[in-house]
Amino acid sequence: RDTTKASHLERIRLPRFSANLEFLFQELPFLDRFAGAAASGFSSVEYMFPYAQDVGLVARTLQVNNLRLDLFNLPAGDFAAGERGIAVDPSRVSEFDGGVDDALRIARELRCSKVNCLVGRSVPGHDFEQQYNCLVDNLRHAHDRLAADHLSLQVELLNPIETPGFFLDNLDLVERVLGDVPGLRFQCDLYHVQRTRGELIGTLRRFAPRIGHVQIADAPERHEPGTGEINYRSVFQEIDAIGYSGRVGLEYKPSGATTASFEWISEYGYEVG
C-alpha cells in the first residue's frame, strides 16, 4: 500500500455542494425545486432573489425538506431588463439602502448566513471614481448592518463577455474593493473567472483569505463539470488546499435532465451534499 498517497487522500476534505435553484431543476415549478434538491441528496440550496416569493412559504418549504439556504443576492434593480445591481449608482443610494433592509429581514426569516451583492453596470454620466466611491460607501454600510446580525456580505465579479459594462469585471478591481472594505468577502464564481481571465488555481490562491463562497460551472457553455475546458479535479484539490470549508454552489445549466447532470459528482469520487 502507498501510505504516502493514502495519508494525502485522508487529509482531503471532500467538497460539499449546494444546489442553485435558479439554474437547476428548471423542469419543476420553483417551490418544487426544493423537494427535487432534497430528493437528490442535497442538504443546502441557494438562489438569486427571494423578494418575489412568499418568504414564509419558502421558510416552511426549507424546513419540510430539511434544507438550509446558503446564499441569496441583494436586490439588483430590474434584472429582467438587464440591470445587474445598483451599488455603483450615486443616484440610487436610498434604493440600495432599502434593499439591504429587505435582505436583512429575509435573511433572518430564512436563516441564511450569506448575502451577495451584484454591483451593477457602469452608469453613464458618472466617472469611474465617482462610481467606485459610491460602491465602497454602499458596501461598507451594507457590511456593517449585515455583520451586526452575523451575516456575511459577498461581492462578485461577472465576466465582460456575457455582461458587458459590468463595473466589477476584473480581479485587480476586486482586490481593490476588498482592500477598501474590511470584512467584505469574495464570491468566487469560477465560471466567471475562467471567462474573464482563466488562471483558476492562481486566483484561488490569491484570494484565499477573502473567499466567502464558491460557485462553479464549466466553460464556455456553463454546463456541469466535465462538459468544457476546466479541469475541475485540480480545481477541487486547490479549493481543499486553500482551506475553504463552505459550500460549493452548483450554478450551472444542466446539459440534459438535472438529475443526470449530477453523474459527474460520483465519477469524481464525491457525494452530493
Secondary structure, DSSP 4 states (H G I P E B T S, - for coil): --HHHHHHHHHPPPPEEEEETTTS-TTS-HHHHHHHHHHTT-SEEE-S--TTS-HHHHHHHHHHTT-EEEEEEPP-S-GGGT----TT-GGGHHHHHHHHHHHHHHHHHHT--EEEE---B--TTS-HHHHHHHHHHHHHHHHHHHHTTTPEEEEE---TTTSTTBSS-SHHHHHHHHHHSTT-EEEEEHHHHHHHT--HHHHHHHHGGGEEEEEE--TTT--STTSSS--HHHHHHHHHHTT--SEEEE----SS-TGGGGHHHHHTT----
